[in-house]
Amino acid sequence: MTTIRSFHNNDLPELLRVWIAHWSAITKAPQVNLPRLEQAIASRTFFDPHSLLVAESEGQIVGWTHFLASSDPSEVVMPMNCILPECGKEVAESLLTEALVRARAGGFKVVKAGVVRDERFGYAGLEPIGHGIGVPTADERFTELLKKFGFSELNSVTRMVAGILFYRPPVSREALQFRRSAKADSGNLIPDAQRRASGLSHIDIEHFRLLQRAGPTLAEVDFWFSDPEAEVLSPTTSILDLGPIQARGELSSAESYLIASTMQTLATRNIQTVETAIDSEKKTLIQQLERICFETTDSGVVWELKL
């Protein structure tokens, strides 16, 4: 018999075991250890043990799910649902049922499943979450469960990755002009919103700018790097945060140049890959990133249920 309860502090080693088993059955085994998982989840100022539900069978943890308040007070987000591969679907159903009961009891009107461009929940950079692509398409069990409970697709997200080791930005007339007439600088960025600051406390955010010599700012973009003192994101990976560019759906020529020229310098910082997450319908933006050597690696879907 399976029982559902709230998280206890001594559950973390078992949560890690379930995490690795869950994702190893879907993709390659994630490089996640106990300190990384603890930092991503339980070390946040906003962590509430009642929002992390654990499924227990015969004294062993066999699954868990997590739900957190969104920036919208009427929404709750379920970033994670992990089940041992050998467990039957009734374990996942019990967890989701209890999560929805608690969401209704909390007065929430909408439940969303899947992390997208995470900057609030602490999972950013944790393998295989990365920047966040919702529920990965490869996670078929969770996808089928969401459909069964009446969730509908909200939007699709594409993960794009660029290798850095032998990275060379494309040559173009515009790139040559920027190289001659503009300069780049960068500085650390500290989030001013309390929730974002806590959610990204394991991330070093660096803000890059392309400046016209003795003139205005031509482009701005942020790269996220692992904080060596609170490692969740792999120190060899960087996340490209496109911010307002994502909403606009396209890069300016100056932004393309700034991203590509910045990536060319990252090998000296032992960065091997840069990844980003793009709404799948933003075809122009995806094509522009492909031109500066990003490749699509996988995709996911954000799911929504109105209570």
N, C-alpha and C positions, 0 to 999 in steps of 0.2 A: 504493500500500500504506500502511496506517495502522499506526503504532507507538504504543505506550502507554509513557509514562515518568513519572517523578516531576517535580515542579515545580522550575524553576530561577528564580533571582532576576530574570533579564531577561525572564521570560515575562509579567510583569504587563500591559504594554500590549496584548498579544495576548489575554490573558484578558478584559480590559475590552472589546475589540472583539467577542469571542464573546458575552460577557454581554449587551451592548446588542443585538446581532443576534438572539440567542435570544429575549429578552423582547419586542423590537419586533415579532416575528412572532406573538406571543401577545396582547399588550396594547399600550398606548401606550408609546413609547420612554421608558425610565427615565432620570431625571436623575442619572446616575452618572458620575463622572469618575475619573481614575486615583488621586488621593489618597483618595477615598472607598473605592474598592475595596481599596486597599492597607491602609487603616486597619481595614477590616472583617475582612480575612483574614490578611494576612502580618505585621501589626504586633503580633499577640497573643503574649504570653509562652508560650502553649501551642502555637503554630503549629509543625507538623511538616511539612516539605516532602514527606515520603514519603506523607502522607495526602492530598495534592492531586495527582491524576493528570491528565496532559495527553495528549490525542490529537493526533498530528502526522502530516500527510500532505504529501508533497512539500515538506518544509521549513516548512510553515505549520501553526499550531495551529488545529484545526478543532473542538475540544471539550475539556471538562474536567469533572471531578467531584471532590467533596470529601467525605471521611468523617472523623468525629471521635468520640472516646470520649465516651460519655454519662456521666451521674452514676451510672448502674448499671454496675459494672465488666464485666458480661457483655454489654453492649450497645454498638453503634457506630451513630452517626447519620449519614446522608448528607443534609446540608442542601441540596446543590446539584448539579445535573447540567445543564450548558449545552452545546448543540450548535449549530453553524451550521445555519440552516434548510435550506440547499441540500444538506446532507450526507445520505447514506443511513443507514438504521437500523443498519448494521453498525458505524458509529463508536460510537454509543451502547451497542450490545451489547458491544463490546470493552472500553469503559470500565467498564461495570457488572460484566462478568466479572472483570476484574482487581481491581476494588474488593472483590468478594466473596472472591477468592483471598486477598487481603491481610487481610481481616477474619478469615477462617478461620485463617490463619497466626498472627494475633495472639491467637487463643484466644477470640474473641468468639462468642457463641451466638445473638445476635439482631441483625439489621440493621433499623433504622428509616429510612424515607425521608420527608423533609419537616421543615421547622423550625416548631415550635409555641411561641408566647410565648417567643421566644428571649431567654435571659439568660445563656447559657453559651458561645455559639459565635461571637459578634461580629457577626452579620448583622443584629441588631435595628435596624430603621429603614431599612435599605438598600433602595432601591426595586428591585423591587416587593415585597420581602419584608415590610416593615412589622413588625408585632408577630409575625407568623408564623402561617400557616394551613395548614401541611403542604405538600403538593404542590398548587398551584392546580389547580382543576378544568379551567381553560382550557389547561393544559399537557398536551394530549392525547398527544403523542408519548412523553413520559416516563411518563405513566400507563399507556399500552399496553405499554411496555417492562417496567415493574414487574410487570404482570399476566403477561406472557410468562415472566418469571423466577420466577414462583410467589409473589410478594408478595400479601398479603391486606390488605384494609382494616381498620385498627385503630379509627379514629374520624374523624369529619368536623368541620371547624372553619369558623366563619362570621366574616368580617371585617365590622365595623360602623364607620361613620364619621359624624361630626357636623361640620357647618360652623359656624364661630365668628363670621364677619363680622357677621351680624345675629342672633346667638343670643339667645334669650330663654327662660329656664327656664319650664316650665309653672306656672301659678298653681293652688294648692290650699290647702285649710285647713291641712294639715300643714306646708306650706312657710311659710305665714304664722306659724304657731306657732313654728317653728324660727327664723325671722328675728327674732322678738321675744325668744325665751328662750335662744338659743344663739349662740355666736360661733365663727368658724373661725380657725385659725392654721396655719402651715406651717413646714417647715424642711428643709434638705438632708439626704439620707440617703446614707451611704457604705456600700456592701456590705462585710460583714466576711469573707465567704468568698472565698478567693483567686481561684478560677476565675470566680466571678460578677463579682468586681471587675474582672478582666481582660476578661471578655466584655462588660461594660457600661462600659468605660473611656471610651467616646465619648458617654456618656449622663449628663446631670444628673438625678438622681432627687430629686423633691420630695415629701415626705410631708405630706399635708393631714389635719387633724383637725377634727371638729366637737365643740365642748365645751359642755356645759350650763353656763350662767353660774354660777360658784362651785360647780360640780358635776363629775360624771364625764365621760369621753369618750364621745360618742354614736356616732361613726363615724370611720373612718380609710380613706384611699385614697392610692395613689401615682400621680403623673403623671411621665412621662419626657419630658425636653426635650433638644435637641441641645446638646452641649458645643461652644462656638464654636471651641475650639482643636483639636478632633479631630472634624470634622464628617463624620458618616455619615448620621444622621437629618437630614432637611431641617429647617432652622431655623424653618420655618413650620408644622411638624407636631408634635403632641404625642401620646404613646401613653398611654392609660389602662390601668394595670396593676391588674387587679382582685384579684390575689393570692388569699387565702383565700375571697373572695366567689365566685370561679369554682368552687371545689370545693363550696361550699354551694349554689350554683345559684340564688340569689335575692338581691336587694337589700333591706335594711331601708329604711323610709321616711327615716331619717336619712342613710343612705348615698346614696340617690337625691338628696336635697336637697344634700348636700355636693358630689357630682359636678356637678350642674347649676349650683349657685351658683359653684363654682370655674371652670367653663367660661365663665361669663358674664364673668369677669375676664380671660380669656386674650387677648382682642383687643388689650389694652394691651401685650402682650408680642409682638405681631406673629404670634401663632399663628392660622392660618387653618382648620386641621382637627385634630380629635382622632379617633384610631382605637383600636380594641381588637379582640381575638380571643376568640370564645366557642365552646365546644364546642356543636355544632349541636343536640344533644339537650337542652340547657338552655333549653327553650322559655320558661319563666317569666322567666329572666334576660334573654333576648332581647326579650321583650315589655316588660319594665320599662325597658330601654334605649331602646326605640322611643318610650316615653312621654316620655322626656327628649330626644327629637329625634335619636337615632341611626338610621341607615338601613343596611340590609344592602347591601353592594356586591359581594362575591364570596365564594367558599368554596373549601375545599381538603380534602384527605384525607391523613391520616398512614398510611403503609403499613408493613407489618412482614413480615419473612422470618426464620424460624427455621432456623439453619444446622445 
